[in-house]
Amino acid sequence: CRLDGAGVYVAISSEAEYINNSSKTLRWLEVHWYDVLESQEGDWVGLWDQDPVGALEMPLVQAPASGHEGRIRTNETWDGTMVPTNIDG
């Protein structure tokens, strides 16, 4: 995906699973890719829980990225924590 305009982003699913008597909400992480004009066999997208520079071999999720655009829903979840209360600069 080294083409101008192509990209990958992580999104939080709008679907949720409620646990602990509905006191906690889990949402799945999704990986999306777009504008891949010349995908090649072996291309893939991944999700890491650390900076992948120098450690590409250890993603939480790795899936083939075939086609112009697509998405994968991972088994990784987000529980709403770690969101800053002040997002001003």
Sequence and secondary structure as in RCSB ss.txt:
>XXXX:A:sequence
CRLDGAGVYVAISSEAEYINNSSKTLRWLEVHWYDVLESQEGDWVGLWDQDPVGALEMPLVQAPASGHEGRIRTN
ETWDGTMVPTNIDG
>XXXX:A:secstr
  STT EEEEEEEEEEEEETTTTEEEEEEEEEEE  SS  TT EEEE SS  TT TT  SEEEE  SSSEEEEEE
EEE S S  S    
